[in-house]
Amino acid sequence: MGRMIKTALWLIFFAALYIWSFTGLEVEWKKIMESLKIVNKMLAGIFTPEWGFIWEDEGVLDNMLVTLEIALLGTTIAAILAVPFGFLAANNMSKRYPILPFVEARFPVISWIGKRILNVIRTMPELIVAIIFIVGVGPTAFAGVLAIGLHSIGLIGKLYSEAIENMDEGPMEAITACGGSRLQVLWFAVVPQVLPEFFSFALYKFEINVRAASILGMVGAGGIGTPLLFALKGHDWHRVGAILLVVIIVVFLIDMLSGAIRKRLV
């Protein structure tokens, strides 16, 4: 009996919570019904795409290729620039310094700074970064490349640093014991271990960046997002359907191909 009362009280609580939410948002059911009619028109248009728009000049395929180029170039820039950041942020690559005088405990200061830099880069939204570059270099695909490249350094650098921290340090110790220099340790002991994972992480981020680049065009950074924005503004749902269909197919194929390559690398 007590359990039934407890359940009933919880149901009353959640019902009151939802009623309060609807009341606070001043939801008008008349507007909701009107919105449902618009949604029906949208779905009808989206599921009957304008096939000719896919193939025409400056159409879906042309802009989708620009989106792929933005994602590829931006990811490549980030994958290269993230390498020094990855080594900088890795604990096992950083010298340890005493925190306080006369205290034996040592702290990896350089690694800590590297991780904070990557955190700051990673927290910057791609759209905000794209808008900043659009103001700087103009509303072109180059702004999208720069935005994708800068934002991707944060995540790729973090993944690189984790791969370096998790590697087997035995080869490093062996080369060091044989009198090898720091450069020789990096080249012969570290790079062969982490390089496959570096490629895997770059491919993984490329998958994400294809989706991100599809959105950046909506703020003027080039690619498929630009015609999508115009189609949405003009309520041209048939064109929206054509764009979404191509984006879904391309992203699906890239995910499959990238996943297969990453399985072979790692």
N, C-alpha and C positions, 0 to 999 in steps of 0.2 A: 504493500500500500504506500509506504514511504517513498519507494522508488518511482511509482506512478506520479506522485505529487511532485517529486523532484523533476521528472521529465516534463510534466505540464508547466512547471514554473520556467524551465528553460525555453520551452516553446513560446510561452507568453512573452518572455524577455526578448527573444529574437524577432517575434512579430512586432513588438513595440519598437524595436530598433529600426526595422525596415520602414515602418509607418513614419517614424520620426525622420528618417533619411529622405523619403519621398516628400514629406511636408517641408523640410528644410530646403530642398531643391526647387520648391514651388512647381512641381510637375503638373502640367496641364494635359489631361487625357485627350482633349480635342487635338492638341498639337501632336501628340503621340500617334493618333490615328492618321493625321495628315502625313506624318513622317513615314509611316508604314506604306502609304500609297507611293511615296517617292522611292522608298526602298524596293518596292515591287518593280518600278520602272528601271531602276538601276540594275537589278538582277536580270531582268528581261534583256537589257542591252548588253550586259557583261557576258551572258551565256549565248549571245548571238554576235560574235565579234565581226568586225569589218575586215575581211580577209585581205582585201586589196591594200589596206593601209600597212600591212606587214611588209609587202614587197616593194612599195613605191619608194622613189628617191626621198631622202630625209625622213623615211618612215621608221617602222619599229626596228627592223634588222640593222639599218645603218646606225641608229642611236644605241642599239644594244651592243654593237661592236665597239662604239666609243666607250660605253660603260665598262666593257671587259678590258679595254686598253687602260682606262683610268685605274681599275682595280689591280691589273698586272703591274703597271709602272709604280703605283703607290706602294704595293706590297714589296716589290723588288728594292725600292729605295729604303723602306723600313727594315727589310731583312738584312741589308748590308750595314746600315747605320746602327742597328740594334746589337751587332756583335760586340763593339767596344763597351756598350752599356751593359750587356750581359756579363762580360768579364768583370766590369767595374762593380756590379751588384752582387756577384757570387762571393759567399763567405770564405770559401776555401782558396780564392784567388787574392784575397785582401790581407794585407799586413795588419797585425793586431797591435794596438798601442795601449799603454796603461791609462786607465780612467783617471786615477788619482795618484799623487806621489805616495810612495811606500806601500802601494797596493799591488799584489801580484796579478790580480784579474786584469785581462786585457780585452779590449773591445775593437771589433773590425770597423773602424771609423769610415774608411773609404767605401766599404760595402754598404754601410748604413746610408751614406749620402747617395750612392748609386740607386738604392732601392727607393729612396724618397723622390729622386728625380723621375724615375719610371712611374711612380704613383701619381705624381703631378701631371705627367703627360697623359696617363691613362684616364684620369678623371675629366679631361677636357672633352666635351661632347663633339662628335664629328661635325655636326651641323654648325656649331659655333665656330669651330676651326675653319670650316669651309667659308663661312660668311666673312671671317677675318681676311682670308686669302683672296676672296672675291673683291673686297675693298682694295687690297694691295695690288693684285695683278689683273683684275677685271673679271667679268663673268665668262670665264672660259673653262675648258676641260682641264687646263693646266692647274687651275685653282683646286679642282677636285683631286688631281694627282698629289698635290702638296698636302691637302687636308688628310687624305687617306694615308699618305706616307708618314706624316708627323704623328697622327693619332695611333697608327699601328706600332710605332716604336715602343710605346708603353707596354702593350701586351706581349709582343714578340720578345722584347728585351727581358721581361719577367720570366717567360718560358725558357729563354736561353740560360738565364742565371740558374734556374732550378735544374736544368739538364747538367750544367757544369757542377753544381753542388752534389748531385746524385751519382756522378761518375765514379768509377773505380780509381782510387788514388795510388794504387800499387805501381803502375807504370811510371807515374811522376816521381815517386820515391826512388825507383830503380835507376832512372836516368840521372836524377840528382846525385845519387850515391856514386855513380860512375863519373861524376864531374861535369855533367851536362849543364849548359847555360840555361837561363830562364827561357830564352827563345826556343832552344832545342826541346825543352820540356813541353812548351806549348804546342810546338809543331808535331812532335813525334808521340806525345803521350795524351795530350788533351784533345787536339783537333780530330784525330781519327775516331775518338769515342763519341764526341758530341755532334759531329757534322751530319750524320743521318738524322738525328733528332732535330737539328736546326732546319734541315730541309722539310721535315715533317711539319714542324710548327709554322714555317712560312706558308706551306700549302694550306694548312688549316686556316690561317688568317686570310689567305686569298679567297677561300670559300666565303668567309664572313664579309670580306671587302666587296665582293660582287653584289651582295645584297645592299651594303651601305652605299656603294656608288650609284645604285639604282635610285636612291633617295636624294642624294646630293644634287642631282640635276634640278630638283624642285626649288632650290635656292639659287640656281644660276651657275652651278658647277659642271654643266655639260652632262651628256648621257641620256639615258632613257627617261629619267625623271622629268626632263623639260617637256616633251610631248605629253607625258602623263598628266602634268600639272595643267597644261592647256586643255586637254580633253576633260579633265575634272571641272575646270572652270566653265567650260562650254556645255557641260552636262551631256557630252558626247559619249554615252556609255558603251556604244559599239566599239569605239576606238579604245576606250579603257579596257574592255574585254580582250581586244587583240594584244594590247601591251602586256596585260597581266598574264595572258596565256604564254607569250614568248618568254617573259621573265621567269615564270614557274618552270618551263621546260629547260631553259638554259641553266638555272640554278640547280635543278635536279641532276642534269647531266654532269655538271661540274662537281657536285657532291659525290657522285658515283665514281668519276674518274679520279678525283683527288683522294678519296678513301682507298681506292685500289692501290694507288701509288704509295700512299703513306703506310699501308700494310707491308709493302715490299721493302720500304726504307727501314722501318723499325722492327 
